[in-house]
Amino acid sequence: MRGWKKLGLALLGALLALAAVLAWRTATLRAPASADLAQVELAEAPPMDNARAARHLAEAVRIRTVSHQDPAENDSAQWDALHAWLIETYPAAHRAMTREIVAGHTLV
């Protein structure tokens, strides 16, 4: 039992030392000198078709992909419909990326 007590005290001491180091580093942290943002070159924003984006969002939310606590209550056909819709709607993304399905219907 005495060995456990020493181990507990050692762990407590290590935890307190870590907390002290973190507190010191936090208290002495200074923000870096301000950067000259005029020298930062931003990439040109790609053109955006807002109407098309809104239409795609409206189409996607119509697919009832609801996850339940009990997986037996999930409608797999709805998830399959979403996957098919994504492939059809964003073919370039599916050509450029690797599609991985995890735990039945989760896309990565």
Phi and psi restraints in degrees (range 20) as a CNS / XPLOR table:
assign (resid 1 and name C) (resid 2 and name N)
       (resid 2 and name CA) (resid 2 and name C) 1.0 -64.9 20.0 2
assign (resid 2 and name N) (resid 2 and name CA)
       (resid 2 and name C) (resid 3 and name N) 1.0 -35.0 20.0 2
assign (resid 2 and name C) (resid 3 and name N)
       (resid 3 and name CA) (resid 3 and name C) 1.0 -64.3 20.0 2
assign (resid 3 and name N) (resid 3 and name CA)
       (resid 3 and name C) (resid 4 and name N) 1.0 -38.6 20.0 2
assign (resid 3 and name C) (resid 4 and name N)
       (resid 4 and name CA) (resid 4 and name C) 1.0 -65.5 20.0 2
assign (resid 4 and name N) (resid 4 and name CA)
       (resid 4 and name C) (resid 5 and name N) 1.0 -36.4 20.0 2
assign (resid 4 and name C) (resid 5 and name N)
       (resid 5 and name CA) (resid 5 and name C) 1.0 -65.7 20.0 2
assign (resid 5 and name N) (resid 5 and name CA)
       (resid 5 and name C) (resid 6 and name N) 1.0 -43.8 20.0 2
assign (resid 5 and name C) (resid 6 and name N)
       (resid 6 and name CA) (resid 6 and name C) 1.0 -64.0 20.0 2
assign (resid 6 and name N) (resid 6 and name CA)
       (resid 6 and name C) (resid 7 and name N) 1.0 -42.3 20.0 2
assign (resid 6 and name C) (resid 7 and name N)
       (resid 7 and name CA) (resid 7 and name C) 1.0 -62.8 20.0 2
assign (resid 7 and name N) (resid 7 and name CA)
       (resid 7 and name C) (resid 8 and name N) 1.0 -42.8 20.0 2
assign (resid 7 and name C) (resid 8 and name N)
       (resid 8 and name CA) (resid 8 and name C) 1.0 -62.4 20.0 2
assign (resid 8 and name N) (resid 8 and name CA)
       (resid 8 and name C) (resid 9 and name N) 1.0 -42.3 20.0 2
assign (resid 8 and name C) (resid 9 and name N)
       (resid 9 and name CA) (resid 9 and name C) 1.0 -66.9 20.0 2
assign (resid 9 and name N) (resid 9 and name CA)
       (resid 9 and name C) (resid 10 and name N) 1.0 -38.2 20.0 2
assign (resid 9 and name C) (resid 10 and name N)
       (resid 10 and name CA) (resid 10 and name C) 1.0 -64.9 20.0 2
assign (resid 10 and name N) (resid 10 and name CA)
       (resid 10 and name C) (resid 11 and name N) 1.0 -43.6 20.0 2
assign (resid 10 and name C) (resid 11 and name N)
       (resid 11 and name CA) (resid 11 and name C) 1.0 -64.7 20.0 2
assign (resid 11 and name N) (resid 11 and name CA)
       (resid 11 and name C) (resid 12 and name N) 1.0 -40.7 20.0 2
assign (resid 11 and name C) (resid 12 and name N)
       (resid 12 and name CA) (resid 12 and name C) 1.0 -63.3 20.0 2
assign (resid 12 and name N) (resid 12 and name CA)
       (resid 12 and name C) (resid 13 and name N) 1.0 -42.5 20.0 2
assign (resid 12 and name C) (resid 13 and name N)
       (resid 13 and name CA) (resid 13 and name C) 1.0 -62.7 20.0 2
assign (resid 13 and name N) (resid 13 and name CA)
       (resid 13 and name C) (resid 14 and name N) 1.0 -42.2 20.0 2
assign (resid 13 and name C) (resid 14 and name N)
       (resid 14 and name CA) (resid 14 and name C) 1.0 -64.7 20.0 2
assign (resid 14 and name N) (resid 14 and name CA)
       (resid 14 and name C) (resid 15 and name N) 1.0 -39.8 20.0 2
assign (resid 14 and name C) (resid 15 and name N)
       (resid 15 and name CA) (resid 15 and name C) 1.0 -65.1 20.0 2
assign (resid 15 and name N) (resid 15 and name CA)
       (resid 15 and name C) (resid 16 and name N) 1.0 -42.5 20.0 2
assign (resid 15 and name C) (resid 16 and name N)
       (resid 16 and name CA) (resid 16 and name C) 1.0 -65.9 20.0 2
assign (resid 16 and name N) (resid 16 and name CA)
       (resid 16 and name C) (resid 17 and name N) 1.0 -38.7 20.0 2
assign (resid 16 and name C) (resid 17 and name N)
       (resid 17 and name CA) (resid 17 and name C) 1.0 -64.5 20.0 2
assign (resid 17 and name N) (resid 17 and name CA)
       (resid 17 and name C) (resid 18 and name N) 1.0 -43.2 20.0 2
assign (resid 17 and name C) (resid 18 and name N)
       (resid 18 and name CA) (resid 18 and name C) 1.0 -61.9 20.0 2
assign (resid 18 and name N) (resid 18 and name CA)
       (resid 18 and name C) (resid 19 and name N) 1.0 -44.2 20.0 2
assign (resid 18 and name C) (resid 19 and name N)
       (resid 19 and name CA) (resid 19 and name C) 1.0 -62.0 20.0 2
assign (resid 19 and name N) (resid 19 and name CA)
       (resid 19 and name C) (resid 20 and name N) 1.0 -39.4 20.0 2
assign (resid 19 and name C) (resid 20 and name N)
       (resid 20 and name CA) (resid 20 and name C) 1.0 -65.4 20.0 2
assign (resid 20 and name N) (resid 20 and name CA)
       (resid 20 and name C) (resid 21 and name N) 1.0 -42.9 20.0 2
assign (resid 20 and name C) (resid 21 and name N)
       (resid 21 and name CA) (resid 21 and name C) 1.0 -63.1 20.0 2
assign (resid 21 and name N) (resid 21 and name CA)
       (resid 21 and name C) (resid 22 and name N) 1.0 -45.0 20.0 2
assign (resid 21 and name C) (resid 22 and name N)
       (resid 22 and name CA) (resid 22 and name C) 1.0 -62.8 20.0 2
assign (resid 22 and name N) (resid 22 and name CA)
       (resid 22 and name C) (resid 23 and name N) 1.0 -42.3 20.0 2
assign (resid 22 and name C) (resid 23 and name N)
       (resid 23 and name CA) (resid 23 and name C) 1.0 -63.7 20.0 2
assign (resid 23 and name N) (resid 23 and name CA)
       (resid 23 and name C) (resid 24 and name N) 1.0 -43.8 20.0 2
assign (resid 23 and name C) (resid 24 and name N)
       (resid 24 and name CA) (resid 24 and name C) 1.0 -63.0 20.0 2
assign (resid 24 and name N) (resid 24 and name CA)
       (resid 24 and name C) (resid 25 and name N) 1.0 -45.2 20.0 2
assign (resid 24 and name C) (resid 25 and name N)
       (resid 25 and name CA) (resid 25 and name C) 1.0 -64.5 20.0 2
assign (resid 25 and name N) (resid 25 and name CA)
       (resid 25 and name C) (resid 26 and name N) 1.0 -38.3 20.0 2
assign (resid 25 and name C) (resid 26 and name N)
       (resid 26 and name CA) (resid 26 and name C) 1.0 -67.6 20.0 2
assign (resid 26 and name N) (resid 26 and name CA)
       (resid 26 and name C) (resid 27 and name N) 1.0 -43.2 20.0 2
assign (resid 26 and name C) (resid 27 and name N)
       (resid 27 and name CA) (resid 27 and name C) 1.0 -68.1 20.0 2
assign (resid 27 and name N) (resid 27 and name CA)
       (resid 27 and name C) (resid 28 and name N) 1.0 -30.6 20.0 2
assign (resid 27 and name C) (resid 28 and name N)
       (resid 28 and name CA) (resid 28 and name C) 1.0 -98.7 20.0 2
assign (resid 28 and name N) (resid 28 and name CA)
       (resid 28 and name C) (resid 29 and name N) 1.0 3.0 20.0 2
assign (resid 28 and name C) (resid 29 and name N)
       (resid 29 and name CA) (resid 29 and name C) 1.0 -69.4 20.0 2
assign (resid 29 and name N) (resid 29 and name CA)
       (resid 29 and name C) (resid 30 and name N) 1.0 130.6 20.0 2
assign (resid 29 and name C) (resid 30 and name N)
       (resid 30 and name CA) (resid 30 and name C) 1.0 -120.4 20.0 2
assign (resid 30 and name N) (resid 30 and name CA)
       (resid 30 and name C) (resid 31 and name N) 1.0 141.9 20.0 2
assign (resid 30 and name C) (resid 31 and name N)
       (resid 31 and name CA) (resid 31 and name C) 1.0 -66.0 20.0 2
assign (resid 31 and name N) (resid 31 and name CA)
       (resid 31 and name C) (resid 32 and name N) 1.0 145.1 20.0 2
assign (resid 31 and name C) (resid 32 and name N)
       (resid 32 and name CA) (resid 32 and name C) 1.0 -66.3 20.0 2
assign (resid 32 and name N) (resid 32 and name CA)
       (resid 32 and name C) (resid 33 and name N) 1.0 158.6 20.0 2
assign (resid 32 and name C) (resid 33 and name N)
       (resid 33 and name CA) (resid 33 and name C) 1.0 -57.9 20.0 2
assign (resid 33 and name N) (resid 33 and name CA)
       (resid 33 and name C) (resid 34 and name N) 1.0 145.8 20.0 2
assign (resid 33 and name C) (resid 34 and name N)
       (resid 34 and name CA) (resid 34 and name C) 1.0 -61.9 20.0 2
assign (resid 34 and name N) (resid 34 and name CA)
       (resid 34 and name C) (resid 35 and name N) 1.0 141.8 20.0 2
assign (resid 34 and name C) (resid 35 and name N)
       (resid 35 and name CA) (resid 35 and name C) 1.0 -88.8 20.0 2
assign (resid 35 and name N) (resid 35 and name CA)
       (resid 35 and name C) (resid 36 and name N) 1.0 150.9 20.0 2
assign (resid 35 and name C) (resid 36 and name N)
       (resid 36 and name CA) (resid 36 and name C) 1.0 -84.9 20.0 2
assign (resid 36 and name N) (resid 36 and name CA)
       (resid 36 and name C) (resid 37 and name N) 1.0 99.5 20.0 2
assign (resid 36 and name C) (resid 37 and name N)
       (resid 37 and name CA) (resid 37 and name C) 1.0 -70.0 20.0 2
assign (resid 37 and name N) (resid 37 and name CA)
       (resid 37 and name C) (resid 38 and name N) 1.0 -14.6 20.0 2
assign (resid 37 and name C) (resid 38 and name N)
       (resid 38 and name CA) (resid 38 and name C) 1.0 -67.1 20.0 2
assign (resid 38 and name N) (resid 38 and name CA)
       (resid 38 and name C) (resid 39 and name N) 1.0 -23.0 20.0 2
assign (resid 38 and name C) (resid 39 and name N)
       (resid 39 and name CA) (resid 39 and name C) 1.0 -85.6 20.0 2
assign (resid 39 and name N) (resid 39 and name CA)
       (resid 39 and name C) (resid 40 and name N) 1.0 -9.2 20.0 2
assign (resid 39 and name C) (resid 40 and name N)
       (resid 40 and name CA) (resid 40 and name C) 1.0 -81.9 20.0 2
assign (resid 40 and name N) (resid 40 and name CA)
       (resid 40 and name C) (resid 41 and name N) 1.0 125.0 20.0 2
assign (resid 40 and name C) (resid 41 and name N)
       (resid 41 and name CA) (resid 41 and name C) 1.0 -98.8 20.0 2
assign (resid 41 and name N) (resid 41 and name CA)
       (resid 41 and name C) (resid 42 and name N) 1.0 117.9 20.0 2
assign (resid 41 and name C) (resid 42 and name N)
       (resid 42 and name CA) (resid 42 and name C) 1.0 -93.5 20.0 2
assign (resid 42 and name N) (resid 42 and name CA)
       (resid 42 and name C) (resid 43 and name N) 1.0 143.9 20.0 2
assign (resid 42 and name C) (resid 43 and name N)
       (resid 43 and name CA) (resid 43 and name C) 1.0 -71.9 20.0 2
assign (resid 43 and name N) (resid 43 and name CA)
       (resid 43 and name C) (resid 44 and name N) 1.0 151.2 20.0 2
assign (resid 43 and name C) (resid 44 and name N)
       (resid 44 and name CA) (resid 44 and name C) 1.0 -67.6 20.0 2
assign (resid 44 and name N) (resid 44 and name CA)
       (resid 44 and name C) (resid 45 and name N) 1.0 133.7 20.0 2
assign (resid 44 and name C) (resid 45 and name N)
       (resid 45 and name CA) (resid 45 and name C) 1.0 -70.4 20.0 2
assign (resid 45 and name N) (resid 45 and name CA)
       (resid 45 and name C) (resid 46 and name N) 1.0 135.6 20.0 2
assign (resid 45 and name C) (resid 46 and name N)
       (resid 46 and name CA) (resid 46 and name C) 1.0 -68.3 20.0 2
assign (resid 46 and name N) (resid 46 and name CA)
       (resid 46 and name C) (resid 47 and name N) 1.0 152.4 20.0 2
assign (resid 46 and name C) (resid 47 and name N)
       (resid 47 and name CA) (resid 47 and name C) 1.0 -63.9 20.0 2
assign (resid 47 and name N) (resid 47 and name CA)
       (resid 47 and name C) (resid 48 and name N) 1.0 144.3 20.0 2
assign (resid 47 and name C) (resid 48 and name N)
       (resid 48 and name CA) (resid 48 and name C) 1.0 -124.1 20.0 2
assign (resid 48 and name N) (resid 48 and name CA)
       (resid 48 and name C) (resid 49 and name N) 1.0 128.0 20.0 2
assign (resid 48 and name C) (resid 49 and name N)
       (resid 49 and name CA) (resid 49 and name C) 1.0 -97.7 20.0 2
assign (resid 49 and name N) (resid 49 and name CA)
       (resid 49 and name C) (resid 50 and name N) 1.0 95.1 20.0 2
assign (resid 49 and name C) (resid 50 and name N)
       (resid 50 and name CA) (resid 50 and name C) 1.0 -62.3 20.0 2
assign (resid 50 and name N) (resid 50 and name CA)
       (resid 50 and name C) (resid 51 and name N) 1.0 -38.4 20.0 2
assign (resid 50 and name C) (resid 51 and name N)
       (resid 51 and name CA) (resid 51 and name C) 1.0 -64.6 20.0 2
assign (resid 51 and name N) (resid 51 and name CA)
       (resid 51 and name C) (resid 52 and name N) 1.0 -41.6 20.0 2
assign (resid 51 and name C) (resid 52 and name N)
       (resid 52 and name CA) (resid 52 and name C) 1.0 -66.3 20.0 2
assign (resid 52 and name N) (resid 52 and name CA)
       (resid 52 and name C) (resid 53 and name N) 1.0 -42.4 20.0 2
assign (resid 52 and name C) (resid 53 and name N)
       (resid 53 and name CA) (resid 53 and name C) 1.0 -61.4 20.0 2
assign (resid 53 and name N) (resid 53 and name CA)
       (resid 53 and name C) (resid 54 and name N) 1.0 -42.3 20.0 2
assign (resid 53 and name C) (resid 54 and name N)
       (resid 54 and name CA) (resid 54 and name C) 1.0 -65.0 20.0 2
assign (resid 54 and name N) (resid 54 and name CA)
       (resid 54 and name C) (resid 55 and name N) 1.0 -40.4 20.0 2
assign (resid 54 and name C) (resid 55 and name N)
       (resid 55 and name CA) (resid 55 and name C) 1.0 -63.9 20.0 2
assign (resid 55 and name N) (resid 55 and name CA)
       (resid 55 and name C) (resid 56 and name N) 1.0 -42.1 20.0 2
assign (resid 55 and name C) (resid 56 and name N)
       (resid 56 and name CA) (resid 56 and name C) 1.0 -64.4 20.0 2
assign (resid 56 and name N) (resid 56 and name CA)
       (resid 56 and name C) (resid 57 and name N) 1.0 -41.8 20.0 2
assign (resid 56 and name C) (resid 57 and name N)
       (resid 57 and name CA) (resid 57 and name C) 1.0 -62.3 20.0 2
assign (resid 57 and name N) (resid 57 and name CA)
       (resid 57 and name C) (resid 58 and name N) 1.0 -44.2 20.0 2
assign (resid 57 and name C) (resid 58 and name N)
       (resid 58 and name CA) (resid 58 and name C) 1.0 -61.4 20.0 2
assign (resid 58 and name N) (resid 58 and name CA)
       (resid 58 and name C) (resid 59 and name N) 1.0 -40.0 20.0 2
assign (resid 58 and name C) (resid 59 and name N)
       (resid 59 and name CA) (resid 59 and name C) 1.0 -66.7 20.0 2
assign (resid 59 and name N) (resid 59 and name CA)
       (resid 59 and name C) (resid 60 and name N) 1.0 -42.2 20.0 2
assign (resid 59 and name C) (resid 60 and name N)
       (resid 60 and name CA) (resid 60 and name C) 1.0 -66.6 20.0 2
assign (resid 60 and name N) (resid 60 and name CA)
       (resid 60 and name C) (resid 61 and name N) 1.0 -40.7 20.0 2
assign (resid 60 and name C) (resid 61 and name N)
       (resid 61 and name CA) (resid 61 and name C) 1.0 -75.4 20.0 2
assign (resid 61 and name N) (resid 61 and name CA)
       (resid 61 and name C) (resid 62 and name N) 1.0 -12.1 20.0 2
assign (resid 61 and name C) (resid 62 and name N)
       (resid 62 and name CA) (resid 62 and name C) 1.0 -75.1 20.0 2
assign (resid 62 and name N) (resid 62 and name CA)
       (resid 62 and name C) (resid 63 and name N) 1.0 -18.4 20.0 2
assign (resid 62 and name C) (resid 63 and name N)
       (resid 63 and name CA) (resid 63 and name C) 1.0 -83.0 20.0 2
assign (resid 63 and name N) (resid 63 and name CA)
       (resid 63 and name C) (resid 64 and name N) 1.0 119.7 20.0 2
assign (resid 63 and name C) (resid 64 and name N)
       (resid 64 and name CA) (resid 64 and name C) 1.0 -82.0 20.0 2
assign (resid 64 and name N) (resid 64 and name CA)
       (resid 64 and name C) (resid 65 and name N) 1.0 79.9 20.0 2
assign (resid 64 and name C) (resid 65 and name N)
       (resid 65 and name CA) (resid 65 and name C) 1.0 -96.3 20.0 2
assign (resid 65 and name N) (resid 65 and name CA)
       (resid 65 and name C) (resid 66 and name N) 1.0 82.2 20.0 2
assign (resid 65 and name C) (resid 66 and name N)
       (resid 66 and name CA) (resid 66 and name C) 1.0 -105.4 20.0 2
assign (resid 66 and name N) (resid 66 and name CA)
       (resid 66 and name C) (resid 67 and name N) 1.0 129.9 20.0 2
assign (resid 66 and name C) (resid 67 and name N)
       (resid 67 and name CA) (resid 67 and name C) 1.0 -98.5 20.0 2
assign (resid 67 and name N) (resid 67 and name CA)
       (resid 67 and name C) (resid 68 and name N) 1.0 132.1 20.0 2
assign (resid 67 and name C) (resid 68 and name N)
       (resid 68 and name CA) (resid 68 and name C) 1.0 -109.8 20.0 2
assign (resid 68 and name N) (resid 68 and name CA)
       (resid 68 and name C) (resid 69 and name N) 1.0 160.6 20.0 2
assign (resid 68 and name C) (resid 69 and name N)
       (resid 69 and name CA) (resid 69 and name C) 1.0 -60.3 20.0 2
assign (resid 69 and name N) (resid 69 and name CA)
       (resid 69 and name C) (resid 70 and name N) 1.0 -39.8 20.0 2
assign (resid 69 and name C) (resid 70 and name N)
       (resid 70 and name CA) (resid 70 and name C) 1.0 -92.8 20.0 2
assign (resid 70 and name N) (resid 70 and name CA)
       (resid 70 and name C) (resid 71 and name N) 1.0 109.9 20.0 2
assign (resid 70 and name C) (resid 71 and name N)
       (resid 71 and name CA) (resid 71 and name C) 1.0 -57.0 20.0 2
assign (resid 71 and name N) (resid 71 and name CA)
       (resid 71 and name C) (resid 72 and name N) 1.0 -22.8 20.0 2
assign (resid 71 and name C) (resid 72 and name N)
       (resid 72 and name CA) (resid 72 and name C) 1.0 -66.4 20.0 2
assign (resid 72 and name N) (resid 72 and name CA)
       (resid 72 and name C) (resid 73 and name N) 1.0 -22.4 20.0 2
assign (resid 72 and name C) (resid 73 and name N)
       (resid 73 and name CA) (resid 73 and name C) 1.0 -82.8 20.0 2
assign (resid 73 and name N) (resid 73 and name CA)
       (resid 73 and name C) (resid 74 and name N) 1.0 -12.1 20.0 2
assign (resid 73 and name C) (resid 74 and name N)
       (resid 74 and name CA) (resid 74 and name C) 1.0 -70.4 20.0 2
assign (resid 74 and name N) (resid 74 and name CA)
       (resid 74 and name C) (resid 75 and name N) 1.0 141.3 20.0 2
assign (resid 74 and name C) (resid 75 and name N)
       (resid 75 and name CA) (resid 75 and name C) 1.0 -95.0 20.0 2
assign (resid 75 and name N) (resid 75 and name CA)
       (resid 75 and name C) (resid 76 and name N) 1.0 97.8 20.0 2
assign (resid 75 and name C) (resid 76 and name N)
       (resid 76 and name CA) (resid 76 and name C) 1.0 -61.1 20.0 2
assign (resid 76 and name N) (resid 76 and name CA)
       (resid 76 and name C) (resid 77 and name N) 1.0 -31.2 20.0 2
assign (resid 76 and name C) (resid 77 and name N)
       (resid 77 and name CA) (resid 77 and name C) 1.0 -63.1 20.0 2
assign (resid 77 and name N) (resid 77 and name CA)
       (resid 77 and name C) (resid 78 and name N) 1.0 -35.3 20.0 2
assign (resid 77 and name C) (resid 78 and name N)
       (resid 78 and name CA) (resid 78 and name C) 1.0 -67.3 20.0 2
assign (resid 78 and name N) (resid 78 and name CA)
       (resid 78 and name C) (resid 79 and name N) 1.0 -40.4 20.0 2
assign (resid 78 and name C) (resid 79 and name N)
       (resid 79 and name CA) (resid 79 and name C) 1.0 -65.9 20.0 2
assign (resid 79 and name N) (resid 79 and name CA)
       (resid 79 and name C) (resid 80 and name N) 1.0 -41.5 20.0 2
assign (resid 79 and name C) (resid 80 and name N)
       (resid 80 and name CA) (resid 80 and name C) 1.0 -62.9 20.0 2
assign (resid 80 and name N) (resid 80 and name CA)
       (resid 80 and name C) (resid 81 and name N) 1.0 -37.6 20.0 2
assign (resid 80 and name C) (resid 81 and name N)
       (resid 81 and name CA) (resid 81 and name C) 1.0 -64.3 20.0 2
assign (resid 81 and name N) (resid 81 and name CA)
       (resid 81 and name C) (resid 82 and name N) 1.0 -40.1 20.0 2
assign (resid 81 and name C) (resid 82 and name N)
       (resid 82 and name CA) (resid 82 and name C) 1.0 -63.9 20.0 2
assign (resid 82 and name N) (resid 82 and name CA)
       (resid 82 and name C) (resid 83 and name N) 1.0 -44.7 20.0 2
assign (resid 82 and name C) (resid 83 and name N)
       (resid 83 and name CA) (resid 83 and name C) 1.0 -59.9 20.0 2
assign (resid 83 and name N) (resid 83 and name CA)
       (resid 83 and name C) (resid 84 and name N) 1.0 -44.5 20.0 2
assign (resid 83 and name C) (resid 84 and name N)
       (resid 84 and name CA) (resid 84 and name C) 1.0 -64.9 20.0 2
assign (resid 84 and name N) (resid 84 and name CA)
       (resid 84 and name C) (resid 85 and name N) 1.0 -40.5 20.0 2
assign (resid 84 and name C) (resid 85 and name N)
       (resid 85 and name CA) (resid 85 and name C) 1.0 -62.7 20.0 2
assign (resid 85 and name N) (resid 85 and name CA)
       (resid 85 and name C) (resid 86 and name N) 1.0 -41.7 20.0 2
assign (resid 85 and name C) (resid 86 and name N)
       (resid 86 and name CA) (resid 86 and name C) 1.0 -63.1 20.0 2
assign (resid 86 and name N) (resid 86 and name CA)
       (resid 86 and name C) (resid 87 and name N) 1.0 -42.4 20.0 2
assign (resid 86 and name C) (resid 87 and name N)
       (resid 87 and name CA) (resid 87 and name C) 1.0 -63.6 20.0 2
assign (resid 87 and name N) (resid 87 and name CA)
       (resid 87 and name C) (resid 88 and name N) 1.0 -44.0 20.0 2
assign (resid 87 and name C) (resid 88 and name N)
       (resid 88 and name CA) (resid 88 and name C) 1.0 -70.0 20.0 2
assign (resid 88 and name N) (resid 88 and name CA)
       (resid 88 and name C) (resid 89 and name N) 1.0 -38.6 20.0 2
assign (resid 88 and name C) (resid 89 and name N)
       (resid 89 and name CA) (resid 89 and name C) 1.0 -80.1 20.0 2
assign (resid 89 and name N) (resid 89 and name CA)
       (resid 89 and name C) (resid 90 and name N) 1.0 -34.1 20.0 2
assign (resid 89 and name C) (resid 90 and name N)
       (resid 90 and name CA) (resid 90 and name C) 1.0 -124.4 20.0 2
assign (resid 90 and name N) (resid 90 and name CA)
       (resid 90 and name C) (resid 91 and name N) 1.0 64.9 20.0 2
assign (resid 90 and name C) (resid 91 and name N)
       (resid 91 and name CA) (resid 91 and name C) 1.0 -65.2 20.0 2
assign (resid 91 and name N) (resid 91 and name CA)
       (resid 91 and name C) (resid 92 and name N) 1.0 -35.9 20.0 2
assign (resid 91 and name C) (resid 92 and name N)
       (resid 92 and name CA) (resid 92 and name C) 1.0 -64.7 20.0 2
assign (resid 92 and name N) (resid 92 and name CA)
       (resid 92 and name C) (resid 93 and name N) 1.0 -39.3 20.0 2
assign (resid 92 and name C) (resid 93 and name N)
       (resid 93 and name CA) (resid 93 and name C) 1.0 -64.6 20.0 2
assign (resid 93 and name N) (resid 93 and name CA)
       (resid 93 and name C) (resid 94 and name N) 1.0 -40.6 20.0 2
assign (resid 93 and name C) (resid 94 and name N)
       (resid 94 and name CA) (resid 94 and name C) 1.0 -71.2 20.0 2
assign (resid 94 and name N) (resid 94 and name CA)
       (resid 94 and name C) (resid 95 and name N) 1.0 -26.4 20.0 2
assign (resid 94 and name C) (resid 95 and name N)
       (resid 95 and name CA) (resid 95 and name C) 1.0 -74.2 20.0 2
assign (resid 95 and name N) (resid 95 and name CA)
       (resid 95 and name C) (resid 96 and name N) 1.0 -34.5 20.0 2
assign (resid 95 and name C) (resid 96 and name N)
       (resid 96 and name CA) (resid 96 and name C) 1.0 -85.0 20.0 2
assign (resid 96 and name N) (resid 96 and name CA)
       (resid 96 and name C) (resid 97 and name N) 1.0 -25.0 20.0 2
assign (resid 96 and name C) (resid 97 and name N)
       (resid 97 and name CA) (resid 97 and name C) 1.0 -111.5 20.0 2
assign (resid 97 and name N) (resid 97 and name CA)
       (resid 97 and name C) (resid 98 and name N) 1.0 160.5 20.0 2
assign (resid 97 and name C) (resid 98 and name N)
       (resid 98 and name CA) (resid 98 and name C) 1.0 -92.9 20.0 2
assign (resid 98 and name N) (resid 98 and name CA)
       (resid 98 and name C) (resid 99 and name N) 1.0 129.7 20.0 2
assign (resid 98 and name C) (resid 99 and name N)
       (resid 99 and name CA) (resid 99 and name C) 1.0 -99.0 20.0 2
assign (resid 99 and name N) (resid 99 and name CA)
       (resid 99 and name C) (resid 100 and name N) 1.0 126.3 20.0 2
assign (resid 99 and name C) (resid 100 and name N)
       (resid 100 and name CA) (resid 100 and name C) 1.0 -127.7 20.0 2
assign (resid 100 and name N) (resid 100 and name CA)
       (resid 100 and name C) (resid 101 and name N) 1.0 133.1 20.0 2
assign (resid 100 and name C) (resid 101 and name N)
       (resid 101 and name CA) (resid 101 and name C) 1.0 -107.5 20.0 2
assign (resid 101 and name N) (resid 101 and name CA)
       (resid 101 and name C) (resid 102 and name N) 1.0 126.3 20.0 2
assign (resid 101 and name C) (resid 102 and name N)
       (resid 102 and name CA) (resid 102 and name C) 1.0 -116.9 20.0 2
assign (resid 102 and name N) (resid 102 and name CA)
       (resid 102 and name C) (resid 103 and name N) 1.0 138.4 20.0 2
assign (resid 102 and name C) (resid 103 and name N)
       (resid 103 and name CA) (resid 103 and name C) 1.0 53.9 20.0 2
assign (resid 103 and name N) (resid 103 and name CA)
       (resid 103 and name C) (resid 104 and name N) 1.0 42.0 20.0 2
assign (resid 103 and name C) (resid 104 and name N)
       (resid 104 and name CA) (resid 104 and name C) 1.0 94.7 20.0 2
assign (resid 104 and name N) (resid 104 and name CA)
       (resid 104 and name C) (resid 105 and name N) 1.0 -56.4 20.0 2
assign (resid 104 and name C) (resid 105 and name N)
       (resid 105 and name CA) (resid 105 and name C) 1.0 -140.1 20.0 2
assign (resid 105 and name N) (resid 105 and name CA)
       (resid 105 and name C) (resid 106 and name N) 1.0 3.1 20.0 2
assign (resid 105 and name C) (resid 106 and name N)
       (resid 106 and name CA) (resid 106 and name C) 1.0 -82.6 20.0 2
assign (resid 106 and name N) (resid 106 and name CA)
       (resid 106 and name C) (resid 107 and name N) 1.0 126.0 20.0 2
assign (resid 106 and name C) (resid 107 and name N)
       (resid 107 and name CA) (resid 107 and name C) 1.0 -93.7 20.0 2
assign (resid 107 and name N) (resid 107 and name CA)
       (resid 107 and name C) (resid 108 and name N) 1.0 136.9 20.0 2
